[in-house]
Amino acid sequence: MSALAPTYARYPVEFASGSGCVLTDVEGTEYLDFLAGIAVCSLGHSHPAVVGAVQEQAARLMHVSNLFTNAPMVRLAERLVERSFGRSVYFANSGAEANEAALKLVRKARPKGDVVSVHGAFHGRTFGALSATPQESKQAPFAPLVPGFRAVEATAEALRATVDGDTAAVLLEPVQGESGVHPLPPEVLAAAREACDRTGAALVFDEVQCGVGRTGTLWAYEQAGVVPDAMTLAKGLGGGMPIGALVIGEKLSGVFAPGDHGSTFAGGPVSAAAANAVLDVVDSPEFLAGVHERGERLAEGLKELPGVTDVRARGLMVAADVSADAPEVARRALLEQRLVINATGPATLRFVPPLTVTEAEIDTALERLYALL
Ligand SMILES: Cc1ncc(COP(=O)(O)O)c(C=O)c1O
């Protein structure tokens, strides 16, 4: 029996090292990684810029607590503000924690207000984030959940009909990740924006998975043309180091005061240094254009594969519906084809490779999938 709590059904493969899009297991076998630690290793494995930043910062100063500032954290906050709608940033250690911070922020802005989320959403596993994640299988064993959450269909009509003067916030992923890469239509995001403007509620975008260049723009909201009042980030931001962030815009900028929220490790200098190294690479028009182009190549290639019934893509956030048993395809891809992908549902495969993936690696992944499908 394993000493690990059985909260994950883990694959029988143990990785020992990684470089770029290649992972090597303890026996020396190489795998092509199109999962990137679930959209985390945005520059691939052991990218010299991230490794260098972490090593340099770890040797200099690893932790001081949030009773003090530290230079990498301040620089990162300034960059996130400069490159978005934000006025300030609260740091966290994960996506769920960033969402918890967002939930507290909007509740403080509108005391007793409800939070509206949509079906298909995934916002994390902590109690608040789980309460905004309307999935029976994930919620039911942990009832009662946090009160004050309402889930509606992800349609303009449902949002218009639901959001009212008792709504603190609408929380949405511009591109839903865990449901299998479902971009919310621009009119749905626009309707959420209008409903929030009409009622004084806050619009919060969860860009934990779709942010930081994943969709081919630095933030997914840029493609929809709808600007939120706050945005949560994590996953790809740290390039493999744990970091989350809540970017707070003008409307909510005066809400948090000293003592309202906090976290011992959040914004630690080593994670922040890694995130700065990630932004150095990702935040360039050429790099983002490359993400878009290589995402198209992957999506177009997937459409040609046998048994693929639908492909949804925004940059390098790609899903393919298949007529086969998707979890079994993902398992065989790993064990037989040495290709790391995952299934987000019984018929859906997800591809979130490092943003540095090459065209040749995309073609190799497609060949390996072809052999399976
Ligand atoms: C959109 C979204 N929000 C929140 C989370 C939770 O992030 P974490 O696992 O870092 O808590 C995830 C994780 O998959 C996510 O995809």
The ligand as an SDF file (V2000), in Angstrom:
LIG
                    3D

 16 16  0  0  0  0  0  0  0  0999 V2000
   -9.5970   27.2280  -14.4690 C   0  0  0  0  0  0  0  0  0  0  0  0
   -9.0090   26.6550  -13.2260 C   0  0  0  0  0  0  0  0  0  0  0  0
   -9.1880   27.2940  -12.0590 N   0  0  0  0  0  0  0  0  0  0  0  0
   -8.6700   26.8300  -10.9010 C   0  0  0  0  0  0  0  0  0  0  0  0
   -7.9450   25.6600  -10.8760 C   0  0  0  0  0  0  0  0  0  0  0  0
   -7.3930   25.1750   -9.5810 C   0  0  0  0  0  0  0  0  0  0  0  0
   -6.0080   25.3770   -9.5890 O   0  0  0  0  0  0  0  0  0  0  0  0
   -5.0860   24.6120   -8.5230 P   0  0  0  0  0  0  0  0  0  0  0  0
   -5.1180   23.1630   -8.8820 O   0  0  0  0  0  0  0  0  0  0  0  0
   -3.7370   25.2420   -8.7110 O   0  0  0  0  0  0  0  0  0  0  0  0
   -5.6510   24.8880   -7.1800 O   0  0  0  0  0  0  0  0  0  0  0  0
   -7.7360   24.9570  -12.0760 C   0  0  0  0  0  0  0  0  0  0  0  0
   -6.9890   23.6870  -12.0620 C   0  0  0  0  0  0  0  0  0  0  0  0
   -7.0930   22.8760  -12.9510 O   0  0  0  0  0  0  0  0  0  0  0  0
   -8.2710   25.4660  -13.2680 C   0  0  0  0  0  0  0  0  0  0  0  0
   -8.1160   24.8280  -14.4310 O   0  0  0  0  0  0  0  0  0  0  0  0
  1  2  1  0
  2  3  1  0
  2 15  2  0
  3  4  2  0
  4  5  1  0
  5  6  1  0
  5 12  2  0
  6  7  1  0
  7  8  1  0
  8  9  2  0
  8 10  1  0
  8 11  1  0
 12 13  1  0
 12 15  1  0
 13 14  2  0
 15 16  1  0
M  END
$$$$
